[in-house]
Amino acid sequence: MTKMITPNFSKSEMACRCGCGIYEMDDEFMRMLQELRNQMNGPLRVSSARRCSIHNETVSTTS
């Protein structure tokens, strides 16, 4: 079962996408993100919330 951080955002949704499991989200940030979602009255898609340094190097387009 997916652990929900807020009513609309899960831990897996906010963790690094490489599978390393890194999850570091500030509680206040998550509260504000949820409030923004509530004000939008609809979905708020998160494409990349947290990246470990290895994953960031892999997907980075800068040198």
C-alpha positions in Angstrom: 0.0 0.0 0.0 1.3 3.5 -0.9 2.1 5.7 2.1 0.3 9.0 1.7 2.1 12.2 3.0 -0.9 14.4 2.4 -4.4 13.6 1.2 -3.2 13.9 -2.4 0.5 13.2 -2.5 2.2 9.8 -1.8 5.7 9.2 -0.6 6.5 7.2 -3.8 5.3 10.2 -5.9 7.8 12.5 -4.2 10.8 10.1 -4.0 13.7 9.9 -6.4 12.5 8.1 -9.6 15.7 6.0 -10.0 14.5 3.5 -7.4 17.1 4.4 -4.8 14.3 5.2 -2.3 15.6 8.7 -1.3 12.8 10.8 0.0 13.5 14.1 1.7 10.5 16.5 1.7 10.1 19.3 4.2 6.7 19.1 6.1 6.0 22.8 5.5 6.7 22.4 1.7 4.3 19.4 1.6 1.7 21.4 3.5 2.0 24.3 1.0 1.9 21.9 -2.0 -1.3 20.4 -0.7 -2.8 23.8 -0.1 -1.9 24.8 -3.7 -3.6 21.6 -4.9 -6.7 22.4 -2.8 -6.9 25.9 -4.3 -6.6 24.5 -7.8 -9.4 22.1 -7.0 -7.9 19.5 -9.2 -4.8 17.4 -9.9 -1.3 18.7 -9.6 1.2 16.5 -11.4 4.7 16.2 -10.0 7.2 15.3 -12.6 10.3 15.3 -10.4 10.3 16.2 -6.7 13.5 14.7 -5.4 16.6 13.4 -7.3 19.6 11.7 -5.8 23.0 13.0 -7.1 23.5 10.0 -9.3 20.1 10.2 -10.9 20.5 14.0 -11.3 23.7 13.4 -13.3 22.0 10.8 -15.4 19.1 13.0 -16.5 20.9 16.4 -16.5 21.3 18.1 -19.8 24.1 20.4 -18.6 27.8 19.7 -18.4 
